[in-house]
Amino acid sequence: MKVTINGKGPFYEVPYCCGDCKCGINSNIREAGGLTHCSLFGLTKRYYDTPPKRCRDMFEKALAIGGEVVLVAKN
């Protein structure tokens, strides 16, 4: 199933690493020690880090829904 999250995508499966996620802003793409900034959660991660559990869960739920998904911050 195809999903777009907050205008980023399309996603067809859960990303295997933070650098492959289309929500990431990459500084040194695929370089050793390269960093990526997650625009969804405001975190800076290493390119080859595995996505956090909350991120994987969010992708699994969004892929189950399909289509256009909008995430909002909960205060």
C-alpha positions as CSV (number, residue, x, y, z in Angstrom):
1,M,0.0,0.0,0.0
2,K,1.2,3.5,-0.8
3,V,1.1,6.3,1.8
4,T,2.1,10.0,2.0
5,I,2.9,11.4,5.5
6,N,2.7,15.1,6.0
7,G,3.4,15.7,2.2
8,K,6.5,13.5,2.3
9,G,6.7,10.3,0.3
10,P,5.4,8.1,-1.2
11,F,6.3,5.3,1.2
12,Y,5.6,1.7,0.3
13,E,7.3,0.1,3.3
14,V,8.9,1.1,6.6
15,P,12.4,2.6,6.0
16,Y,15.3,0.3,6.9
17,C,17.5,3.2,8.1
18,C,16.9,6.8,9.0
19,G,18.9,8.0,6.0
20,D,16.5,6.2,3.6
21,C,13.5,7.9,5.0
22,K,12.0,10.6,2.8
23,C,11.3,12.7,5.9
24,G,15.0,13.0,6.6
25,I,17.2,16.0,5.5
26,N,20.6,14.5,4.7
27,S,23.8,16.4,5.2
28,N,26.5,13.9,4.0
29,I,24.5,11.3,2.0
30,R,25.9,7.8,2.5
31,E,29.2,9.0,3.9
32,A,30.8,7.4,7.0
33,G,29.3,9.3,9.9
34,G,26.8,11.2,7.8
35,L,23.9,12.7,9.6
36,T,20.2,13.1,8.7
37,H,17.7,15.4,10.4
38,C,14.2,13.9,10.9
39,S,11.6,16.5,9.9
40,L,8.8,14.6,11.7
41,F,10.3,14.3,15.2
42,G,13.0,17.0,15.1
43,L,15.9,14.6,15.8
44,T,19.3,14.3,14.3
45,K,20.3,10.7,13.6
46,R,23.2,8.9,11.9
47,Y,22.4,7.9,8.3
48,Y,22.5,4.1,9.0
49,D,20.7,4.2,12.4
50,T,17.6,2.0,12.6
51,P,14.4,4.0,13.0
52,P,13.2,4.3,16.6
53,K,10.2,2.1,17.7
54,R,7.8,5.0,17.7
55,C,8.7,5.8,14.1
56,R,8.4,2.2,13.0
57,D,5.0,1.9,14.7
58,M,3.8,5.2,13.1
59,F,4.8,3.9,9.6
60,E,3.1,0.6,10.2
61,K,-0.2,2.3,11.2
62,A,0.1,4.8,8.3
63,L,0.7,2.0,5.8
64,A,-2.3,0.1,7.2
65,I,-4.5,3.2,6.6
66,G,-3.0,4.2,3.2
67,G,-3.4,7.3,1.2
68,E,-2.6,10.8,2.6
69,V,-1.8,10.8,6.4
70,V,-1.3,14.0,8.4
71,L,0.5,13.8,11.8
72,V,-0.1,16.4,14.4
73,A,1.8,17.1,17.6
74,K,0.1,16.1,20.8
75,N,0.6,18.6,23.7
